[in-house]
């Protein structure tokens, strides 16, 4: 059971990393005025999604892991909380400094989402260490 849980954590972490890379590619594309980074990241995500669907052993492997709970935790750390926190920070910066110097909302969201993803990964790592310590203590 521990191996299944660990693999589900790894799958959810990698999925979160892909969505985070897509968000950063959008910011990069907006900054440079070129859509190449976003299109490249979307093609990478589509290729991985197609490969995980078309490759039968990988499809059975992914079906085995119960990633729904892990993905929900990942989405809370990567999307739900960063959207609210980024909106709050953007409103506070606009109220304090005015709109003269204002970072784009997507940049603020990407920074907060990156911190949320790192928090998620560190939480999973600490849980892994606790479970490992409990299993060796028996």
Secondary structure, 3 states (H helix, E strand, C coil): CHHHHHHHHHHHHHHHHHHHHHHHHHHHHHHHCCCHHHHHHHHHHHHHHHHHHHCHHHHHHHHHCCCHHHHHHHHHHHHHHHHHHHHHHHHHHHHHHCCCCCCCHHHHHHHHHHHHHHHHHHHHHHHHHHHHHHHHHC
